[in-house]
């Protein structure tokens, strides 16, 4: 079994679930004090990885083409904050709204998952994201997908980013390997590092690097495929956020129910 990437001063938690996996299977998450791992949060972690990353890619493509800003890719929005005031991207207020809302969504859901609750952290997280998605879908329809002016586009970018900020907190690792949902710049950098270790490494370290490389490529491919879907789907702009909402409901079917606190 490959060794896991473990952050400093953290001890890996022993696995409690039965069965085996080529990636290993961390224990179920309590939602407090550990980095959320898709193997702890979901019964089918690779399905969760592909679904969330592809959905983020699709919604990013839609938001960029219709609102002029990303809802998940905040690195791009940060660049727009410089390009816009310099005179080359008039939709930069949408980027600013997205940045603020994304931070609020991520911070708020991280706090919520750490509070006493009746349901498990994965269920709480998915339900909160779904509620934010429903709000975005409703506003997108009411505000005519931003066609009425920059204020409506900024409001919609903020609503979408609130949901995506929550989505990115559902997990950040897969079997102990960093696999972020919305931060593909980080995924690309880590994939490059692991690919080199796969080529020049040996033994368990090489096997671990191979697994990390393949997971990174899967995430990048999912995000790109989602972008293609979002580009085609934006021809029916009223329904794209609703489609993302429906897609993410599948996470409720595979979210682990154990680990609730009171």
C-alpha positions as CSV (number, residue, x, y, z in Angstrom):
1,X,0.0,0.0,0.0
2,X,1.4,3.4,-0.9
3,X,2.4,5.8,1.9
4,X,0.1,8.8,2.4
5,X,1.0,12.4,2.2
6,X,0.7,13.6,5.8
7,X,0.8,17.3,6.8
8,X,3.3,18.2,9.5
9,X,2.2,17.5,13.1
10,X,-0.7,15.3,12.0
11,X,-1.0,11.6,12.7
12,X,-2.8,9.4,10.2
13,X,-6.0,8.0,11.6
14,X,-6.4,4.3,11.5
15,X,-8.8,2.8,8.9
16,X,-12.0,1.4,10.4
17,X,-14.0,0.5,7.2
18,X,-13.9,-3.0,5.9
19,X,-12.7,-3.9,2.4
20,X,-9.6,-2.8,0.5
21,X,-8.8,-0.3,-2.2
22,X,-5.8,0.3,-4.4
23,X,-5.6,3.8,-2.9
24,X,-6.2,2.8,0.7
25,X,-9.2,3.8,2.8
26,X,-8.9,6.4,5.6
27,X,-11.4,6.3,8.5
28,X,-14.6,8.2,8.4
29,X,-14.2,11.9,9.2
30,X,-15.6,13.6,12.2
31,X,-15.4,16.9,10.3
32,X,-13.3,18.4,13.1
33,X,-9.5,18.8,13.2
34,X,-8.6,16.8,10.1
35,X,-8.2,17.5,6.4
36,X,-11.4,16.3,4.7
37,X,-10.5,13.2,2.6
38,X,-12.9,11.9,-0.1
39,X,-12.4,8.4,1.3
40,X,-13.6,9.5,4.7
41,X,-16.4,11.6,3.4
42,X,-17.9,9.5,0.6
43,X,-18.5,5.7,-0.1
44,X,-17.4,6.1,-3.7
45,X,-14.6,8.7,-3.5
46,X,-13.5,8.7,-7.1
47,X,-17.0,9.3,-8.2
48,X,-17.2,12.2,-5.8
49,X,-13.9,13.5,-7.1
50,X,-15.0,13.4,-10.8
51,X,-18.5,14.7,-10.1
52,X,-17.4,17.7,-8.0
53,X,-14.5,18.8,-10.2
54,X,-16.4,18.4,-13.5
55,X,-19.3,20.3,-12.1
56,X,-17.0,23.1,-10.9
57,X,-15.5,23.2,-14.4
58,X,-18.9,23.4,-16.1
59,X,-20.1,26.2,-13.8
60,X,-16.9,28.1,-14.2
61,X,-17.2,28.0,-18.0
62,X,-20.8,29.1,-17.8
63,X,-20.1,31.9,-15.4
64,X,-17.2,33.3,-17.3
65,X,-19.1,33.3,-20.6
66,X,-22.2,34.8,-19.1
67,X,-21.1,36.9,-16.1
68,X,-17.5,37.7,-17.1
69,X,-16.0,36.1,-14.0
70,X,-15.3,32.7,-12.6
71,X,-17.2,31.2,-9.7
72,X,-14.7,28.5,-8.7
73,X,-11.4,29.6,-10.2
74,X,-10.4,32.5,-7.9
75,X,-6.9,32.7,-9.3
76,X,-8.4,33.9,-12.6
77,X,-10.6,36.4,-10.7
78,X,-7.6,37.8,-8.9
79,X,-6.0,38.6,-12.2
80,X,-9.2,40.3,-13.4
81,X,-9.0,42.6,-10.4
82,X,-5.8,44.0,-11.9
83,X,-6.8,43.8,-15.6
84,X,-10.2,45.5,-15.0
85,X,-9.2,48.7,-13.4
86,X,-6.3,48.9,-15.9
87,X,-9.0,49.2,-18.6
88,X,-9.2,45.7,-20.2
89,X,-11.9,43.8,-18.4
90,X,-15.0,45.8,-17.6
91,X,-16.6,42.9,-15.7
92,X,-14.1,43.0,-12.9
93,X,-16.8,43.9,-10.3
94,X,-18.2,40.4,-10.9
95,X,-14.8,39.0,-10.2
96,X,-14.6,41.0,-7.0
97,X,-18.0,39.8,-5.9
98,X,-17.0,36.2,-6.7
99,X,-13.8,36.4,-4.6
100,X,-15.7,37.8,-1.5
101,X,-18.5,35.3,-1.8
102,X,-16.3,32.3,-2.4
103,X,-14.3,33.2,0.8
104,X,-17.6,33.6,2.7
105,X,-18.9,30.2,1.4
106,X,-15.7,28.4,2.3
107,X,-15.3,29.9,5.7
108,X,-19.0,29.6,6.6
109,X,-19.2,25.9,5.7
110,X,-15.9,25.0,7.3
111,X,-17.3,26.5,10.5
112,X,-20.7,24.7,10.1
113,X,-19.0,21.3,9.6
114,X,-17.1,21.8,12.9
115,X,-20.2,22.6,15.0
116,X,-22.3,20.0,16.9
117,X,-24.8,18.6,14.5
118,X,-27.3,15.8,14.0
119,X,-25.9,14.6,10.7
120,X,-22.5,13.6,9.5
121,X,-20.1,16.3,8.2
122,X,-20.4,15.1,4.5
123,X,-24.2,15.2,4.7
124,X,-24.2,18.7,6.3
125,X,-21.7,19.9,3.7
126,X,-23.6,18.6,0.7
127,X,-27.0,19.9,2.0
128,X,-25.5,23.4,2.6
129,X,-23.9,23.4,-0.9
130,X,-27.2,22.4,-2.4
131,X,-29.1,25.1,-0.7
132,X,-26.6,27.7,-2.0
133,X,-27.0,26.2,-5.5
134,X,-30.8,26.4,-5.3
135,X,-30.4,30.1,-4.4
136,X,-28.1,30.7,-7.3
137,X,-30.4,28.8,-9.8
138,X,-33.4,30.9,-8.7
139,X,-31.5,34.2,-9.0
140,X,-30.1,33.2,-12.4
141,X,-33.6,32.8,-13.6
142,X,-35.0,35.9,-12.0
143,X,-32.2,38.1,-13.1
144,X,-32.1,36.8,-16.7
145,X,-28.7,35.1,-16.4
146,X,-27.1,38.6,-16.0
147,X,-28.2,40.1,-19.3
148,X,-29.7,43.2,-17.7
149,X,-26.4,44.8,-16.7
150,X,-23.3,44.6,-14.6
151,X,-25.1,44.8,-11.3
152,X,-27.1,41.6,-12.0
153,X,-24.0,39.9,-13.3
154,X,-22.0,40.7,-10.2
155,X,-24.9,39.5,-8.0
156,X,-25.0,36.2,-9.9
157,X,-21.3,35.7,-9.8
158,X,-21.4,36.2,-6.0
159,X,-24.3,33.7,-5.6
160,X,-22.4,31.1,-7.7
161,X,-19.2,31.6,-5.9
162,X,-20.9,31.3,-2.5
163,X,-21.9,27.8,-3.6
164,X,-18.5,26.9,-5.0
165,X,-16.8,28.1,-1.9
166,X,-18.8,25.7,0.1
167,X,-18.2,22.9,-2.5
168,X,-14.4,23.2,-2.2
169,X,-14.5,22.4,1.5
170,X,-16.2,19.0,1.0
171,X,-12.8,17.4,0.6
172,X,-9.2,18.4,-0.2
173,X,-7.5,15.0,-0.4
174,X,-8.1,11.5,-1.8
175,X,-6.5,8.6,0.2
176,X,-4.2,11.2,1.7
177,X,-3.2,12.7,-1.6
178,X,-4.1,16.4,-2.2
179,X,-6.9,16.6,-4.8
180,X,-8.6,19.9,-4.6
181,X,-12.0,20.6,-6.2
182,X,-11.6,24.1,-7.5
183,X,-7.9,24.9,-7.3
184,X,-6.5,23.3,-10.5
185,X,-3.3,25.4,-10.5
186,X,-2.3,23.6,-7.3
187,X,-3.4,20.3,-8.8
188,X,-1.3,20.9,-11.9
189,X,1.8,21.8,-9.8
190,X,1.5,18.8,-7.6
191,X,0.9,16.5,-10.5
192,X,4.1,17.7,-12.1
193,X,6.1,17.1,-8.9
194,X,4.6,13.6,-8.6
195,X,5.2,12.8,-12.2
196,X,9.0,13.5,-11.8
197,X,9.1,11.3,-8.6
198,X,7.3,8.6,-10.5
199,X,10.0,8.7,-13.2
200,X,13.1,8.9,-11.0
201,X,11.8,7.4,-7.7
202,X,11.8,3.8,-6.6
203,X,9.9,1.4,-4.4
204,X,7.0,2.6,-2.3
205,X,7.8,6.3,-3.0
206,X,7.5,5.7,-6.8
207,X,4.2,3.8,-6.4
208,X,2.8,6.7,-4.3
209,X,3.9,9.2,-6.8
210,X,2.3,7.2,-9.6
211,X,-1.0,7.2,-7.7
212,X,-0.8,10.9,-7.1
213,X,0.0,11.6,-10.7
214,X,-3.0,9.6,-12.0
215,X,-5.3,11.3,-9.5
216,X,-4.1,14.7,-10.6
217,X,-4.6,13.9,-14.2
218,X,-8.1,12.6,-13.5
219,X,-8.9,15.9,-11.7
220,X,-7.5,18.1,-14.5
221,X,-9.3,16.0,-17.2
222,X,-12.6,16.2,-15.2
223,X,-12.3,20.0,-14.9
224,X,-11.6,20.4,-18.6
225,X,-14.4,18.1,-19.6
226,X,-16.7,20.0,-17.3
227,X,-15.6,23.2,-19.0
228,X,-16.6,21.8,-22.4
229,X,-20.0,20.8,-21.0
230,X,-20.5,24.3,-19.5
231,X,-19.6,25.9,-22.8
232,X,-22.2,24.0,-24.7
233,X,-24.8,24.2,-22.0
234,X,-24.6,28.0,-21.7
235,X,-26.6,28.2,-24.9
236,X,-29.5,27.5,-22.5
237,X,-28.4,29.9,-19.8
238,X,-31.5,29.8,-17.7
239,X,-30.9,26.1,-16.8
240,X,-27.2,25.7,-16.2
241,X,-27.1,26.4,-12.4
242,X,-30.1,24.2,-12.0
243,X,-28.3,21.5,-13.9
244,X,-25.4,21.8,-11.6
245,X,-27.7,21.6,-8.6
246,X,-29.2,18.4,-9.9
247,X,-25.8,16.9,-10.6
248,X,-24.6,17.5,-7.1
249,X,-27.6,15.8,-5.5
250,X,-25.8,12.5,-6.4
251,X,-23.4,13.3,-3.6
252,X,-26.1,12.8,-1.0
253,X,-26.5,9.2,-2.2
254,X,-22.8,8.4,-1.6
255,X,-22.1,10.6,1.4
256,X,-21.1,8.7,4.6
257,X,-23.7,8.9,7.3
258,X,-21.4,8.0,10.2
259,X,-19.5,10.6,12.2
260,X,-22.3,12.8,13.4
261,X,-21.7,14.8,16.5
262,X,-24.1,16.1,19.1
